[in-house]
């Protein structure tokens, strides 16, 4: 698949994912601000991003705009996050048209569904409309993709793996949410735990395309690694790695995303070393 086609799919996915979204208070948290949910004392509320008034500082009569202190990264991150979640849709539609699963790996789509649900759990705990906007469209897209993909997996060895992932992940999500609600845990501590849990799920999502790495190396064919999703993962993780390291200066922001970026680059390397034999990749 050409780089031009990958970028086109990425752009379409981004634009479709945020249709109808109206930005809310600019001081809200972004999706990856898990560390800001850490309480400095019992019952402390999570810190928030600085608003536009805080960003525009006047020194000596001159205005100074700090890119890392603004909401530019969270706003762009809303687009890149949804682009990542929507990226499998074109391949699923193509496979549905062909009537067979082909080389498409359905595990990442299952992980997208579970990851977005985990982030929505965190968003409802904070509460945070930015996190909802970054994950609700993706969750809907993942549900649609899984619904279309499951009939194509009849007789496939991957069916049991997908079923186990969906059922097991859903049980873990619901069990954790039930425990945190009825345990009497302080809201700040609950949000912190849910944020860390969602961050861990993101790493699982970032690694999920590599579930076929043994097959890729054995057959010297990377068709099962979907290029647009890999590109979206690298862009999204790269954005939050830069912001987390230089802006937030917090390991809980850049740590998971550097890991996701590294896993994405590994996928790109596999695509270069073992070119795909079909356009489905």
Number of C-alpha atoms within 10 A of each C-alpha: 14 8 11 9 12 18 14 12 20 21 16 14 24 22 12 14 26 18 9 7 9 7 10 11 10 18 17 20 25 25 28 24 25 23 18 22 24 21 17 12 8 11 12 14 17 21 16 14 20 17 15 14 9 13 18 16 14 10 8 6 7 9 11 11 14 14 12 17 18 21 21 13 18 26 16 13 21 22 20 26 24 28 31 25 31 29 29 26 20 16 20 24 14 13 19 17 9 11 12 16 22 16 19 19 24 23 22 25 28 23 25 28 26 27 27 27 24 28 27 26 23 26 24 13 19 21 15 18 19 21 25 23 24 28 27 20 20 26 24 17 22 25 16 15 23 21 11 16 22 14 14 18 17 13 9 10 9 15 18 13 13 21 14 13 16 18 11 12 20 16 12 14 18 14 11 16 18 11 12 19 13 8 10 9 13 13 20 21 19 21 27 21 18 26 29 21 19 25 24 15 22 23 19 16 22 27 19 21 23 21 14 16 18 10 14 20 13 9 11 17 21 27 24 24 27 26 25 26 26 25 23 27 28 24 19 23 27 20 20 28 26 18 22 25 16 12 18 20 13 17 14 19 24 25 17 23 27 22 18 24 25 18 22 26 16 15 25 19 13 20 22 11 13 16 16 22 13 13 11 20 22
